[in-house]
């Protein structure tokens, strides 16, 4: 497969394994002085910090995958796009009150999700991006394969803007 057939939308480094890496590093420092072979734990613990995530769209074979990359290799399950009729970009905001010593502090997380819809109405979440530009790029790349695209986030913000202008 040539490079022009596959488009990689990378989110960059994933810190999903930060706890695992920290645990291995702590074990290394605790037992490293007692057991010299424990120095071998530092290499896998540091390499866990090199994991990247993203979405790869293969336009030639009409498929897409959510991947995790480690040391230059990308791993993930390819999904054939022929099963899906529409790709949708939506914004999700999850708010939660976190307890503090004195008061409750509201915290929120905002993601831009790429959803694939099949002909039966089932929804498959391909990926959730923290940046709108990456999600929009992913939606446009999938749209180039011939799947109908809907940017629900842009439609919502446009309707809010129009309501604001009417006031």
ZAMARGU-4260 file (C-alpha; in steps of 0.2 Angstrom, whole numbers, plus 5000, padded with zeros to 4 digits):
<rodrens>
0) 5000/5000/5000 | 5007/5017/4995 | 5007/5031/5007 | 4994/5041/4997 | 4981/5028/5000
5) 4981/5028/5019 | 4979/5044/5029 | 4984/5044/5047 | 4976/5057/5059 | 4987/5056/5075
10) 4982/5063/5092 | 5000/5061/5098 | 5006/5053/5113 | 4993/5044/5124 | 4996/5044/5143
15) 4983/5030/5146 | 4998/5019/5152 | 5005/5033/5163 | 5000/5023/5179 | 5008/5007/5173
20) 5024/5016/5168 | 5025/5025/5185 | 5022/5008/5194 | 5036/4999/5184 | 5048/5014/5188
25) 5044/5014/5206 | 5047/4995/5207 | 5063/4998/5198 | 5069/5011/5211 | 5063/5000/5226
30) 5071/4984/5220 | 5084/4990/5209 | 5097/4991/5223 | 5093/4973/5229 | 5091/4964/5213
35) 5102/4971/5199 | 5091/4963/5185 | 5077/4975/5190 | 5086/4988/5179 | 5077/4979/5164
40) 5061/4986/5170 | 5066/5004/5166 | 5066/5001/5147 | 5048/4994/5146 | 5041/5007/5158
45) 5049/5022/5148 | 5043/5014/5131 | 5025/5014/5138 | 5026/5033/5137 | 5029/5032/5118
50) 5012/5025/5114 | 5002/5036/5101 | 4984/5035/5096 | 4974/5041/5081 | 4963/5035/5067
55) 4969/5028/5050 | 4959/5029/5034 | 4963/5018/5020 | 4954/5025/5005 | 4960/5011/4993
60) 4953/4997/5003 | 4939/5007/5009 | 4942/5004/5028 | 4946/5013/5044 | 4954/5009/5061
65) 4957/5017/5078 | 4975/5013/5081 | 4988/5013/5095 | 5005/5015/5089 | 5021/5009/5099
70) 5039/5011/5093 | 5034/5015/5075 | 5021/5001/5073 | 5002/5004/5073 | 4990/4991/5080
75) 4971/4991/5078 | 4956/4982/5070 | 4951/4988/5052 | 4933/4991/5050 | 4926/4990/5032
80) 4917/5007/5028 | 4905/4998/5016 | 4895/4993/5032 | 4892/5011/5036 | 4881/5024/5028
85) 4885/5040/5038 | 4899/5048/5048 | 4894/5061/5061 | 4904/5073/5071 | 4897/5077/5088
90) 4903/5086/5103 | 4901/5078/5120 | 4903/5087/5137 | 4903/5078/5153 | 4902/5088/5169
95) 4905/5082/5186 | 4906/5090/5203 | 4923/5085/5211 | 4923/5086/5230 | 4936/5097/5238
100) 4940/5100/5257 | 4928/5115/5258 | 4917/5115/5243 | 4912/5106/5227 | 4922/5111/5211
105) 4913/5108/5194 | 4924/5100/5181 | 4920/5096/5163 | 4928/5086/5149 | 4924/5090/5131
110) 4927/5078/5117 | 4923/5078/5098 | 4917/5061/5094 | 4917/5053/5077 | 4902/5041/5075
115) 4898/5029/5061 | 4880/5024/5058 | 4875/5009/5049 | 4859/5005/5039 | 4851/4998/5054
120) 4853/5013/5064 | 4866/5007/5075 | 4880/5019/5080 | 4898/5014/5082 | 4910/5027/5090
125) 4926/5027/5080 | 4936/5039/5091 | 4934/5054/5103 | 4946/5068/5099 | 4951/5082/5111
130) 4954/5094/5097 | 4940/5099/5085 | 4952/5101/5070 | 4958/5083/5071 | 4940/5077/5072
135) 4935/5087/5057 | 4950/5081/5047 | 4945/5063/5051 | 4927/5066/5046 | 4932/5074/5030
140) 4944/5059/5026 | 4930/5047/5029 | 4919/5057/5018 | 4931/5056/5004 | 4927/5037/5003
145) 4909/5041/4998 | 4901/5040/5015 | 4888/5054/5019 | 4895/5066/5032 | 4886/5076/5045
150) 4894/5089/5057 | 4882/5090/5071 | 4893/5101/5081 | 4894/5114/5067 | 4875/5114/5064
155) 4872/5116/5083 | 4885/5131/5085 | 4877/5139/5069 | 4860/5138/5076 | 4866/5146/5093
160) 4874/5160/5083 | 4858/5163/5073 | 4848/5164/5089 | 4860/5176/5097 | 4859/5187/5082
165) 4840/5188/5082 | 4840/5195/5100
</rodrens>
